[in-house]
Amino acid sequence: MESDLNDYTVIKEGEAEILLHKKNQVFFNKAQVNNRDMSIAVLREFISKRKQEHDAKSSKRNRSVPNVVDKDSSEASKEGTPSENGEHQVASEDPPSSSASKKPEGVALRELKPPKVLEALSASGLRALRYAREIEGIGQVVALDNDIASVEACQRNIKFNGSLAISKVESHHTDARVHMLTHPNEFDVVDLDPYGSPSIFLDSAIQSVADGGLLMCTATDMAVLCGGNGEVCYSKYGSYPLRGKYCHEMALRILLASIESHANRYKRYIVPVLSVQMDFYVRVFVCYTSASAMKNTPLKLSYVYQCIGCDSFHLQPVGRSLPKNNSVRYLPAIGPVVAQECNHCGKKYNMGGPIWSAPIHDQEWVTSILNSVKSMKDRYPAYERIYAVLTTISEELVDVPLFLSLHNLCATLKCISPSAAMFRSAVINANYRISGTHVNPLGMKTDAPMEVIWDIMRCWAKNHPIKAQAPELPGSVILSKEPSHQVDFSRHVGSLSRAQVKKVARFLPNPEKHWGPKLRAGRQITSKHVSLIGHEAVNGHLTQHHEELKEEEEEAVQEDNIQEELDAKRLKTTEDIASTS
């Protein structure tokens, strides 16, 4: 056992510990601690709200019981009163068959069972073990993987974490898609955290989540989602990305639109409670509900028109609703929302989407999660990071899709940049709303139309003259027009968010160098991976690899020597026999 343990490194995260083999046989990424901590925080909130809803239903039903019981008891008392001829009616000792002895229909409510969780792609099982050991009120955690080495590692880690993990976590060697398809509506929570795109798992995952359950989904193929390969993104997610400054938020909205599309096929729709872009991936948390509001889906999706000159963008909804008396008609949206050429710079538009244009967060959830995380800071290894992200999300405008970049606006005009507070003040003084975004420190969400935004920048450029530019450039065309709105740059009290006033950190640097995705399990690490994992990791691995090669060479030399000795003995024996004969 000691020799076996020498081949492993013990990694502790939260209250869970795992044995990681030194040969990178099973995938583990230290950077995903942010992902796991955020998932634990959301799962705790889900369990809390689930219990609150159940208790509310129970109390509502219990309030209706006394009325029924009082009515039945009054009827029973009449049977025990003297009759008109003076004889007293005695109640039978046998159980009465009246409704007084029966529970009113619909009053009994099923006991709330602990939520059953499925981790579809478990690898080492660290996430499943943290769920089981750290979250109170959680039920069975099922960990799946299609790699036999990962399943063996997971089972080994389950035993290594003691009786609580053994009683709550189970590991299976199977294809996650097959397991989810053969267990429909069985799991209250399904966690998808694949290496790359989750697209091939979405259809089966949606069928596996129980009604009212929670789906947690990660996508790490950001190059595809952010416009590096638009045709690949369309084939995987059914949406075409645009390479704007808001591309990371667009990645979140593309993923949500794809999940909604899969959900609609099974008469369901999603309600996003939290959508996060962190590190090198996007992570969404959505709850599933019944089909009552499926018709609203086209109202939640939009195409995006982005100008190739000035990067102005406009959203074109897919559908619209028309109230009529006590009903609602659903119709195609009226468009197009833009002309063939941009009204600001005269360039053409690129069109992307469809994307999810409805809110991507539930602010009530976000506030509750933030308060919970703050009260349990010692139980989150990545507390500083997730608290900063949640703080920024809590101050976002939830009903404004995508965002502007102040530096990008100034780059178009070739002018110096105003301070963020000054630009925010100008927008607020024009009676519009503005906020930051957790996706980009320089991003600004606002409901002000692009006409107002460019008027603000025109007035700024007048007060801060720039060098003459070629007249055909987008910035020159924009500045050639006179502003149509009066702009007030005076400092507004709301120009700084609450977090900025309190000097709460909102964007933290990576805790160490090369903080990002690691190589797949089983991949041979060579010197070409220096830029990915760093010199120290590569040198350490190469040293270990060279030592292993040296040991193998020594073993091979020993085997050759032994074989030569055996051959010499055989030859001598043969010669002795020949000489004797």
C-alpha positions as CSV (number, residue, x, y, z in Angstrom):
1,M,0.0,0.0,0.0
2,E,2.9,2.3,0.8
3,S,4.4,1.8,-2.6
4,D,1.0,2.5,-4.2
5,L,0.6,5.8,-2.2
6,N,4.0,6.9,-3.4
7,D,2.5,7.1,-6.9
8,Y,-0.2,9.5,-5.8
9,T,-0.4,13.1,-4.6
10,V,-3.1,14.0,-2.0
11,I,-5.1,17.1,-3.0
12,K,-7.4,18.7,-0.5
13,E,-10.1,21.1,-1.6
14,G,-12.8,22.2,0.8
15,E,-13.6,19.2,2.9
16,A,-12.8,16.6,0.2
17,E,-9.5,14.9,-0.5
18,I,-8.5,13.0,-3.6
19,L,-5.6,10.9,-4.7
20,L,-4.1,12.2,-8.0
21,H,-1.8,9.9,-9.9
22,K,1.5,11.5,-10.9
23,K,1.2,10.3,-14.5
24,N,-1.9,12.5,-15.3
25,Q,-4.1,9.5,-15.9
26,V,-7.3,11.3,-14.7
27,F,-8.1,14.9,-15.5
28,F,-7.9,17.4,-12.7
29,N,-7.8,21.2,-13.1
30,K,-6.9,23.3,-10.0
31,A,-8.3,26.4,-11.7
32,Q,-11.8,24.9,-11.6
33,V,-12.0,25.5,-7.9
34,N,-13.9,28.7,-8.7
35,N,-16.4,26.7,-10.7
36,R,-16.8,24.2,-7.9
37,D,-17.3,26.8,-5.2
38,M,-19.8,28.7,-7.3
39,S,-21.7,25.5,-7.9
40,I,-21.8,24.6,-4.2
41,A,-23.1,28.1,-3.4
42,V,-25.9,27.8,-6.0
43,L,-26.8,24.3,-5.0
44,R,-27.1,25.4,-1.3
45,E,-29.5,28.1,-2.4
46,F,-31.5,25.7,-4.6
47,I,-32.0,23.3,-1.6
48,S,-33.0,26.2,0.6
49,K,-35.6,27.6,-1.9
50,R,-36.9,24.1,-2.6
51,K,-37.6,23.6,1.1
52,Q,-39.2,27.0,1.4
53,E,-41.5,26.3,-1.5
54,H,-42.5,22.9,-0.1
55,D,-43.1,24.5,3.4
56,A,-45.3,27.2,1.8
57,K,-47.4,24.6,0.0
58,S,-47.8,22.6,3.2
59,S,-48.9,25.5,5.2
60,K,-51.3,26.6,2.5
61,R,-52.9,23.2,2.4
62,N,-53.0,22.9,6.2
63,R,-54.9,26.2,6.5
64,S,-57.7,24.6,4.4
65,V,-58.0,21.6,6.8
66,P,-59.7,23.3,9.8
67,N,-62.5,24.5,7.7
68,V,-63.3,21.0,6.5
69,V,-62.9,19.5,9.9
70,D,-65.1,22.1,11.6
71,K,-67.8,21.5,9.1
72,D,-67.7,17.7,9.6
73,S,-67.6,17.9,13.4
74,S,-70.7,20.2,13.4
75,E,-72.5,17.6,11.3
76,A,-71.4,14.8,13.7
77,S,-72.6,16.8,16.7
78,K,-76.1,17.1,15.2
79,E,-76.3,13.3,15.2
80,G,-75.6,13.2,18.9
81,T,-78.4,15.7,19.9
82,P,-81.9,14.6,21.0
83,S,-84.4,14.0,18.1
84,E,-87.8,15.5,17.7
85,N,-89.5,12.6,19.5
86,G,-87.2,12.9,22.6
87,E,-85.0,9.9,21.8
88,H,-81.3,10.5,22.0
89,Q,-79.3,9.3,19.0
90,V,-76.2,7.4,20.1
91,A,-73.3,7.3,17.7
92,S,-72.1,3.9,16.7
93,E,-68.7,2.7,18.0
94,D,-67.7,1.5,14.6
95,P,-65.5,3.9,12.5
96,P,-67.9,6.2,10.8
97,S,-67.9,6.2,7.0
98,S,-68.6,10.0,6.9
99,S,-66.1,12.5,5.5
100,A,-65.1,13.4,9.0
101,S,-63.0,10.3,9.3
102,K,-61.2,10.9,6.0
103,K,-58.5,13.4,5.1
104,P,-59.6,16.0,2.7
105,E,-58.5,15.3,-0.8
106,G,-55.4,17.2,-1.9
107,V,-54.4,18.1,1.7
108,A,-51.7,15.4,2.1
109,L,-48.4,16.6,0.6
110,R,-45.6,14.2,-0.1
111,E,-42.6,14.4,2.2
112,L,-39.8,16.4,0.6
113,K,-36.9,14.0,-0.2
114,P,-33.3,15.2,-0.3
115,P,-32.4,16.2,-3.9
116,K,-30.7,13.6,-6.0
117,V,-27.7,14.9,-7.9
118,L,-26.1,13.6,-11.1
119,E,-22.5,14.6,-12.0
120,A,-22.5,13.4,-15.6
121,L,-18.7,13.7,-16.2
122,S,-17.0,13.1,-12.9
123,A,-13.3,12.3,-13.7
124,S,-11.6,12.1,-10.2
125,G,-15.0,12.6,-8.4
126,L,-13.8,15.7,-6.5
127,R,-16.9,17.7,-7.4
128,A,-19.2,14.9,-6.3
129,L,-17.3,14.4,-3.1
130,R,-17.5,18.1,-2.2
131,Y,-21.2,18.1,-2.9
132,A,-21.7,15.1,-0.5
133,R,-19.5,16.3,2.2
134,E,-20.1,20.1,2.3
135,I,-23.8,20.6,1.4
136,E,-26.4,20.0,4.1
137,G,-29.6,18.3,3.0
138,I,-28.2,16.8,-0.2
139,G,-29.3,13.3,-1.2
140,Q,-27.6,10.7,-3.3
141,V,-24.8,11.9,-5.7
142,V,-24.3,9.8,-8.8
143,A,-21.0,10.2,-10.5
144,L,-20.6,8.9,-14.1
145,D,-17.6,8.6,-16.5
146,N,-17.0,6.7,-19.7
147,D,-13.3,6.2,-18.9
148,I,-12.4,3.2,-16.8
149,A,-9.4,4.8,-15.2
150,S,-11.5,7.8,-14.1
151,V,-14.1,5.5,-12.5
152,E,-11.5,3.5,-10.7
153,A,-10.0,6.8,-9.4
154,C,-13.4,8.0,-8.3
155,Q,-14.2,4.8,-6.5
156,R,-10.8,5.0,-4.8
157,N,-11.4,8.6,-3.8
158,I,-14.8,7.7,-2.4
159,K,-13.3,5.2,0.0
160,F,-10.5,7.6,0.8
161,N,-13.0,10.2,2.0
162,G,-14.7,7.9,4.6
163,S,-18.1,6.6,5.5
164,L,-20.1,9.8,4.7
165,A,-18.8,9.7,1.1
166,I,-19.4,6.0,0.8
167,S,-23.0,6.3,1.9
168,K,-23.8,9.3,-0.4
169,V,-21.7,9.0,-3.5
170,E,-21.8,6.2,-6.1
171,S,-19.7,5.9,-9.2
172,H,-20.6,4.1,-12.5
173,H,-18.7,3.3,-15.7
174,T,-21.2,4.3,-18.4
175,D,-21.9,6.8,-21.2
176,A,-23.5,9.8,-19.5
177,R,-25.9,10.3,-22.4
178,V,-27.3,6.7,-22.2
179,H,-27.6,6.9,-18.4
180,M,-29.6,10.2,-18.6
181,L,-31.8,9.0,-21.4
182,T,-32.7,5.8,-19.4
183,H,-33.4,7.8,-16.2
184,P,-35.9,10.5,-17.3
185,N,-37.1,13.0,-14.7
186,E,-35.1,11.2,-12.0
187,F,-32.5,13.8,-10.9
188,D,-33.3,17.1,-9.1
189,V,-29.9,18.4,-10.1
190,V,-27.8,17.6,-13.2
191,D,-24.2,18.9,-13.4
192,L,-22.5,19.1,-16.9
193,D,-18.9,20.1,-16.8
194,P,-17.3,18.6,-19.9
195,Y,-13.8,19.1,-21.3
196,G,-15.0,21.3,-24.3
197,S,-18.5,21.7,-25.6
198,P,-21.6,20.4,-23.7
199,S,-23.7,20.4,-26.9
200,I,-23.8,16.6,-27.3
201,F,-25.1,16.1,-23.7
202,L,-27.8,18.8,-23.6
203,D,-30.7,16.8,-25.1
204,S,-30.3,13.9,-22.7
205,A,-29.6,16.1,-19.7
206,I,-32.8,18.0,-20.2
207,Q,-34.8,14.8,-20.2
208,S,-33.1,13.6,-17.1
209,V,-33.8,16.7,-14.9
210,A,-37.0,16.5,-12.9
211,D,-39.6,19.3,-13.3
212,G,-38.6,22.2,-11.2
213,G,-35.0,20.9,-11.1
214,L,-31.7,22.6,-11.7
215,L,-29.3,22.2,-14.6
216,M,-25.7,23.4,-14.1
217,C,-23.8,23.6,-17.4
218,T,-20.2,24.6,-18.3
219,A,-18.8,25.3,-21.8
220,T,-15.0,25.7,-22.2
221,D,-14.9,26.0,-26.0
222,M,-14.7,29.8,-25.8
223,A,-12.8,30.1,-29.1
224,V,-15.9,28.6,-30.8
225,L,-18.5,30.6,-28.8
226,C,-16.7,33.9,-29.2
227,G,-16.5,33.8,-33.0
228,G,-13.2,32.1,-33.8
229,N,-15.1,29.4,-35.8
230,G,-18.6,30.7,-36.5
231,E,-19.7,27.7,-38.6
232,V,-18.6,25.3,-35.8
233,C,-20.6,27.3,-33.3
234,Y,-23.7,27.2,-35.5
235,S,-23.4,23.4,-35.9
236,K,-23.0,22.9,-32.1
237,Y,-25.3,25.5,-30.7
238,G,-27.6,26.7,-33.5
239,S,-26.3,30.2,-33.3
240,Y,-23.8,32.4,-35.1
241,P,-21.4,34.4,-32.9
242,L,-20.0,37.9,-33.5
243,R,-16.5,39.0,-32.6
244,G,-17.5,42.1,-30.6
245,K,-16.2,43.3,-27.3
246,Y,-19.2,41.7,-25.7
247,C,-18.3,38.2,-27.2
248,H,-18.0,36.6,-23.8
249,E,-21.5,37.6,-22.7
250,M,-22.8,36.6,-26.2
251,A,-21.2,33.2,-25.5
252,L,-23.4,32.9,-22.3
253,R,-26.5,33.9,-24.3
254,I,-25.7,31.5,-27.1
255,L,-25.5,28.6,-24.6
256,L,-28.8,29.7,-22.9
257,A,-30.5,29.9,-26.3
258,S,-29.3,26.4,-27.1
259,I,-30.5,24.9,-23.8
260,E,-33.9,26.6,-24.3
261,S,-34.1,25.1,-27.8
262,H,-33.6,21.6,-26.5
263,A,-36.0,22.2,-23.6
264,N,-38.8,23.3,-25.9
265,R,-38.7,20.0,-27.7
266,Y,-39.9,18.3,-24.5
267,K,-42.5,21.0,-23.6
268,R,-40.3,22.8,-21.1
269,Y,-38.7,26.1,-20.8
270,I,-35.8,27.5,-18.7
271,V,-35.5,30.2,-16.1
272,P,-31.8,31.3,-15.7
273,V,-31.0,32.0,-12.1
274,L,-27.2,32.8,-12.6
275,S,-25.0,33.0,-15.6
276,V,-21.3,33.5,-15.1
277,Q,-18.2,34.1,-17.3
278,M,-15.1,33.3,-15.3
279,D,-11.5,32.4,-16.2
280,F,-11.6,30.5,-19.5
281,Y,-15.3,29.2,-19.5
282,V,-18.9,30.1,-19.1
283,R,-21.2,28.5,-16.6
284,V,-25.0,28.7,-16.4
285,F,-27.5,27.7,-13.8
286,V,-31.1,27.2,-15.0
287,C,-34.3,25.9,-13.5
288,Y,-36.8,23.9,-15.5
289,T,-40.5,24.5,-15.4
290,S,-43.6,23.2,-17.2
291,A,-44.8,24.1,-20.7
292,S,-47.3,26.8,-19.6
293,A,-45.1,29.6,-21.0
294,M,-43.4,27.9,-23.9
295,K,-45.1,30.3,-26.3
296,N,-43.0,33.2,-24.8
297,T,-39.7,31.7,-26.1
298,P,-39.6,33.7,-29.3
299,L,-39.9,36.8,-27.2
300,K,-36.7,35.8,-25.3
301,L,-34.6,35.3,-28.4
302,S,-33.0,38.0,-30.7
303,Y,-30.7,38.3,-33.6
304,V,-27.8,40.8,-33.3
305,Y,-26.9,43.4,-36.0
306,Q,-23.3,44.7,-35.5
307,C,-21.8,47.4,-37.6
308,I,-18.5,46.5,-39.2
309,G,-17.3,50.1,-38.9
310,C,-18.2,51.5,-35.5
311,D,-19.3,48.3,-33.7
312,S,-22.8,49.7,-32.9
313,F,-25.2,46.9,-32.3
314,H,-29.0,46.5,-32.4
315,L,-31.2,43.6,-31.4
316,Q,-33.9,42.1,-33.6
317,P,-36.4,40.0,-31.6
318,V,-37.6,36.7,-33.1
319,G,-41.2,37.2,-32.0
320,R,-43.7,39.5,-30.4
321,S,-46.9,39.3,-28.4
322,L,-50.2,41.2,-29.0
323,P,-52.6,41.4,-26.1
324,K,-56.3,41.0,-27.2
325,N,-59.1,41.1,-24.6
326,N,-58.2,38.4,-22.1
327,S,-55.9,36.5,-24.4
328,V,-52.5,37.0,-26.1
329,R,-51.6,36.5,-29.7
330,Y,-48.1,35.5,-30.7
331,L,-46.8,36.9,-33.9
332,P,-43.5,37.3,-35.8
333,A,-41.5,40.3,-34.9
334,I,-41.6,43.4,-37.0
335,G,-38.4,44.2,-38.7
336,P,-35.8,45.0,-39.8
337,V,-34.6,47.2,-36.9
338,V,-31.8,48.6,-39.0
339,A,-31.3,49.8,-42.5
340,Q,-28.8,48.3,-45.0
341,E,-26.2,50.8,-43.9
342,C,-25.3,52.0,-40.4
343,N,-27.0,55.4,-39.6
344,H,-23.9,56.5,-37.7
345,C,-20.9,55.6,-39.9
346,G,-22.5,54.3,-43.2
347,K,-20.9,50.8,-43.0
348,K,-22.6,47.5,-43.4
349,Y,-23.9,45.1,-40.7
350,N,-22.9,41.6,-39.7
351,M,-25.8,39.6,-38.3
352,G,-25.4,37.0,-35.5
353,G,-27.6,34.9,-33.3
354,P,-30.2,34.0,-32.3
355,I,-29.1,34.6,-28.7
356,W,-31.0,34.7,-25.3
357,S,-32.0,38.3,-24.9
358,A,-34.1,37.9,-21.7
359,P,-32.4,38.3,-18.3
360,I,-29.6,35.9,-17.6
361,H,-29.7,36.3,-13.8
362,D,-32.4,36.3,-11.1
363,Q,-31.4,39.1,-8.8
364,E,-33.3,37.6,-5.8
365,W,-31.2,34.4,-6.2
366,V,-28.0,36.4,-6.7
367,T,-28.6,38.4,-3.5
368,S,-29.4,35.3,-1.5
369,I,-26.3,33.5,-2.8
370,L,-24.1,36.5,-2.1
371,N,-25.3,36.8,1.5
372,S,-24.9,33.0,2.0
373,V,-21.4,33.0,0.7
374,K,-20.5,36.0,2.9
375,S,-21.8,34.2,6.0
376,M,-19.9,31.0,5.2
377,K,-16.6,32.5,3.8
378,D,-14.4,29.9,5.6
379,R,-16.1,27.1,3.7
380,Y,-15.2,28.4,0.2
381,P,-11.5,28.0,-0.9
382,A,-12.1,30.5,-3.7
383,Y,-14.2,32.9,-1.6
384,E,-12.5,36.1,-2.7
385,R,-13.0,35.3,-6.4
386,I,-16.6,34.2,-6.3
387,Y,-17.6,37.0,-3.9
388,A,-16.1,39.5,-6.3
389,V,-18.0,38.0,-9.2
390,L,-21.3,37.8,-7.4
391,T,-20.9,41.4,-6.2
392,T,-20.5,42.6,-9.7
393,I,-23.4,40.5,-11.0
394,S,-25.7,41.9,-8.2
395,E,-25.2,45.4,-9.6
396,E,-25.8,44.5,-13.3
397,L,-28.8,45.7,-15.3
398,V,-30.6,42.4,-15.8
399,D,-32.8,43.6,-18.6
400,V,-30.1,45.0,-20.9
401,P,-28.5,42.4,-23.3
402,L,-24.8,42.8,-24.2
403,F,-22.7,45.9,-23.3
404,L,-20.5,48.7,-24.7
405,S,-16.8,49.2,-24.2
406,L,-15.8,52.8,-23.5
407,H,-12.3,52.2,-24.8
408,N,-13.7,50.7,-28.0
409,L,-15.9,53.8,-28.5
410,C,-12.8,56.0,-28.1
411,A,-10.8,53.8,-30.5
412,T,-13.4,54.3,-33.2
413,L,-13.2,58.1,-32.8
414,K,-9.4,58.1,-32.2
415,C,-9.9,60.3,-29.1
416,I,-8.7,60.1,-25.5
417,S,-11.0,58.4,-23.1
418,P,-13.2,60.1,-20.5
419,S,-13.2,58.6,-17.1
420,A,-15.7,55.8,-16.5
421,A,-17.4,58.0,-13.8
422,M,-17.7,60.9,-16.2
423,F,-19.2,58.8,-19.0
424,R,-21.7,57.2,-16.5
425,S,-22.7,60.6,-15.3
426,A,-23.4,61.8,-18.8
427,V,-25.7,58.8,-19.4
428,I,-27.5,59.1,-16.1
429,N,-28.0,62.9,-16.6
430,A,-29.6,62.0,-19.9
431,N,-32.2,60.0,-17.9
432,Y,-30.9,56.6,-18.8
433,R,-29.6,53.7,-16.7
434,I,-26.1,52.3,-16.8
435,S,-24.1,49.7,-14.9
436,G,-21.0,47.6,-15.1
437,T,-20.7,44.0,-16.1
438,H,-18.9,41.1,-14.5
439,V,-17.7,40.0,-18.0
440,N,-15.4,42.9,-18.7
441,P,-14.0,45.6,-16.3
442,L,-14.3,48.2,-19.1
443,G,-17.8,47.1,-20.2
444,M,-20.9,49.2,-19.5
445,K,-24.5,48.1,-19.8
446,T,-27.0,50.8,-20.6
447,D,-30.5,51.2,-22.0
448,A,-29.5,54.4,-23.8
449,P,-29.8,54.1,-27.6
450,M,-26.7,54.3,-29.7
451,E,-27.7,57.8,-30.9
452,V,-27.4,59.1,-27.4
453,I,-24.1,57.3,-26.8
454,W,-22.5,58.8,-30.0
455,D,-23.8,62.2,-29.0
456,I,-22.1,61.9,-25.7
457,M,-18.9,61.0,-27.5
458,R,-19.3,63.8,-30.0
459,C,-19.6,66.4,-27.2
460,W,-16.6,64.9,-25.4
461,A,-14.5,65.0,-28.6
462,K,-15.4,68.7,-29.1
463,N,-14.0,69.5,-25.7
464,H,-11.0,67.4,-26.4
465,P,-10.0,68.0,-30.0
466,I,-8.3,65.2,-32.0
467,K,-6.1,65.1,-35.0
468,A,-7.7,65.3,-38.5
469,Q,-8.5,61.8,-39.8
470,A,-9.3,60.5,-43.3
471,P,-12.9,61.5,-44.1
472,E,-14.0,57.9,-45.0
473,L,-13.1,56.5,-41.6
474,P,-16.1,55.6,-39.4
475,G,-14.9,57.9,-36.6
476,S,-14.7,60.8,-39.1
477,V,-18.2,60.2,-40.4
478,I,-19.6,60.1,-36.8
479,L,-17.9,63.3,-35.7
480,S,-19.0,65.1,-38.9
481,K,-22.6,65.1,-37.5
482,E,-23.8,67.6,-34.9
483,P,-25.1,66.2,-31.7
484,S,-28.9,66.2,-31.3
485,H,-28.9,65.9,-27.5
486,Q,-27.6,68.1,-24.8
487,V,-24.9,66.4,-22.8
488,D,-24.3,67.1,-19.1
489,F,-20.9,65.7,-17.8
490,S,-21.4,67.0,-14.3
491,R,-20.7,64.3,-11.6
492,H,-23.7,62.3,-10.7
493,V,-24.1,60.6,-7.3
494,G,-24.9,57.3,-9.1
495,S,-21.9,57.3,-11.3
496,L,-20.2,54.8,-8.9
497,S,-21.7,51.5,-7.9
498,R,-22.1,50.5,-4.3
499,A,-19.1,48.2,-4.5
500,Q,-17.0,51.0,-5.9
501,V,-18.1,53.4,-3.1
502,K,-17.2,50.8,-0.5
503,K,-14.0,49.9,-2.4
504,V,-15.0,46.2,-2.7
505,A,-12.7,44.3,-5.1
506,R,-14.7,43.3,-8.2
507,F,-12.1,42.0,-10.6
508,L,-9.2,40.0,-9.1
509,P,-6.0,38.8,-10.8
510,N,-5.4,35.2,-11.3
511,P,-3.8,33.6,-8.2
512,E,-0.8,32.2,-10.1
513,K,0.8,32.1,-13.5
514,H,-0.7,29.9,-16.3
515,W,-4.1,29.9,-14.6
516,G,-6.2,28.2,-17.2
517,P,-7.2,25.0,-18.9
518,K,-4.9,22.1,-18.5
519,L,-4.1,19.2,-20.9
520,R,-6.5,16.3,-21.2
521,A,-5.8,13.3,-19.0
522,G,-3.3,10.9,-20.6
523,R,-1.7,13.5,-22.8
524,Q,2.1,13.4,-22.9
525,I,3.5,16.8,-21.7
526,T,6.4,18.0,-23.7
527,S,8.4,21.2,-24.0
528,K,5.9,22.6,-26.5
529,H,3.5,23.1,-23.6
530,V,5.6,25.7,-21.9
531,S,3.3,28.6,-22.8
532,L,0.3,26.6,-21.4
533,I,1.5,25.3,-18.0
534,G,4.8,27.0,-17.4
535,H,8.5,26.2,-17.2
536,E,8.4,24.7,-13.7
537,A,5.6,22.3,-14.5
538,V,7.1,21.2,-17.8
539,N,10.6,20.8,-16.4
540,G,9.3,18.9,-13.4
541,H,7.3,16.6,-15.6
542,L,10.2,16.2,-18.1
543,T,12.6,15.3,-15.3
544,Q,10.1,12.8,-14.0
545,H,9.7,11.5,-17.5
546,H,13.4,11.2,-18.1
547,E,13.8,9.3,-14.8
548,E,11.1,6.9,-15.8
549,L,12.8,6.4,-19.2
550,K,16.2,5.8,-17.4
551,E,14.6,3.2,-15.1
552,E,13.0,1.5,-18.1
553,E,16.4,1.4,-19.9
554,E,18.1,0.0,-16.8
555,E,15.5,-2.7,-16.6
556,A,15.9,-3.5,-20.2
557,V,19.7,-3.8,-19.8
558,Q,19.2,-6.1,-16.9
559,E,16.9,-8.3,-18.9
560,D,19.4,-8.4,-21.7
561,N,22.2,-9.4,-19.4
562,I,20.0,-12.2,-17.9
563,Q,19.1,-13.4,-21.3
564,E,22.8,-13.4,-22.4
565,E,23.7,-15.5,-19.3
566,L,20.9,-18.0,-20.0
567,D,22.0,-18.3,-23.7
568,A,25.6,-18.8,-22.6
569,K,24.5,-21.6,-20.2
570,R,22.4,-23.3,-22.9
571,L,25.4,-23.1,-25.3
572,K,27.8,-24.6,-22.7
573,T,25.4,-27.4,-21.9
574,T,25.0,-28.2,-25.6
575,E,28.7,-28.3,-26.1
576,D,29.2,-30.6,-23.1
577,I,26.6,-33.0,-24.4
578,A,28.2,-33.0,-27.8
579,S,31.7,-33.7,-26.4
580,T,30.4,-36.5,-24.2
581,S,28.7,-38.2,-27.1
